[in-house]
Amino acid sequence: MEETPNCPKCGMANTYFDGTSFVCPDCFYEWTGGEATQEAEDMTPRDSNGAELQDGDAVTVIKDLKVKGSSMVIKRGTKVKSIRLTEEPTEVDCKIDGSSIVLKTCFLKK
């Protein structure tokens, strides 16, 4: 069985093939198989509104997020200062309440 690729827009793995194209139910993006590899190479880190992110930017969390392996919850509206970009364009590294956490860019806004 063929594996479905991650969404080239938000990076989430919850995608499916509907017969003619791939669909991401998280961000509602649709693409054909050939587009995914081309867009993945050209991706620059962008927030949920499409603004380009850079090292040291301050961002705001747009949704309550549960932290895996912890009882901690990052509340909507939490301001995060001095983000650091990772090799993965859909993730940023930051510190919240003294803990180093990696966040998906689709849950952030500049």
C-alpha positions in Angstrom: 0.0 0.0 0.0 1.3 3.5 -0.9 2.0 5.9 1.9 0.4 9.4 1.7 2.8 12.3 1.9 2.6 15.0 4.6 0.8 18.2 3.6 3.2 20.6 1.9 1.4 23.6 3.3 1.1 22.8 7.0 3.3 19.7 7.3 0.7 17.6 9.1 0.6 13.8 8.4 -3.2 13.5 8.5 -3.7 13.5 4.7 -5.6 11.2 2.3 -6.0 10.5 -1.4 -9.6 11.2 -2.7 -9.1 9.6 -6.2 -7.7 12.6 -8.1 -5.6 14.6 -5.5 -4.3 14.5 -2.0 -6.3 16.4 0.7 -5.3 17.8 4.1 -8.3 18.0 6.5 -6.3 20.2 8.9 -5.7 23.2 6.6 -8.0 22.1 3.7 -5.2 22.2 1.2 -5.5 20.0 -2.0 -2.6 19.0 -4.3 -1.6 16.4 -6.8 1.3 14.1 -6.1 3.8 16.0 -8.3 3.2 19.3 -6.6 4.1 18.0 -3.1 7.8 17.4 -3.8 8.3 20.7 -5.6 6.6 22.8 -2.9 8.3 21.0 -0.1 11.7 22.1 -1.5 10.7 25.7 -1.9 9.1 26.1 1.6 10.1 29.0 3.8 8.8 29.0 7.4 5.5 30.8 7.5 2.9 31.4 10.2 -0.8 30.6 10.0 -1.5 33.8 8.1 1.3 33.3 5.6 3.8 35.8 7.1 7.4 34.7 6.8 9.1 33.8 10.1 12.7 34.5 11.0 15.0 33.8 13.9 14.2 36.1 16.9 10.6 36.9 15.9 7.9 37.1 18.5 4.7 35.1 17.8 1.4 34.4 19.4 -0.2 30.9 19.8 -3.7 30.8 18.1 -5.0 27.6 19.7 -4.8 25.9 23.0 -2.1 23.2 22.7 -1.5 20.2 24.9 2.1 19.3 25.3 2.9 15.7 24.7 4.4 13.9 27.6 3.3 16.6 30.1 0.2 17.9 31.8 1.1 21.4 30.5 -1.3 23.2 28.2 -0.2 26.3 26.2 -3.1 28.6 26.2 -4.4 30.5 23.2 -2.9 34.0 23.1 0.4 33.1 24.7 3.2 35.3 23.4 6.4 33.6 22.5 9.5 35.7 22.1 12.8 34.9 20.3 11.8 31.8 18.3 14.5 29.8 16.6 14.0 28.2 13.2 14.7 24.5 12.8 15.7 22.5 9.7 12.1 21.6 9.3 10.2 24.6 7.8 7.0 23.8 9.6 8.5 23.8 13.1 10.1 26.4 15.4 12.0 26.0 18.6 11.1 28.2 21.6 11.0 28.5 25.3 7.7 28.7 27.2 7.8 28.9 31.0 11.4 27.8 31.0 10.8 24.6 28.9 12.2 24.2 25.5 9.4 23.3 23.1 9.0 22.7 19.4 5.8 24.2 17.9 4.2 23.8 14.5 4.1 27.0 12.6 0.4 26.4 11.6 -0.5 27.2 15.3 1.4 30.5 15.4 0.8 34.1 14.1 3.3 36.9 13.9 
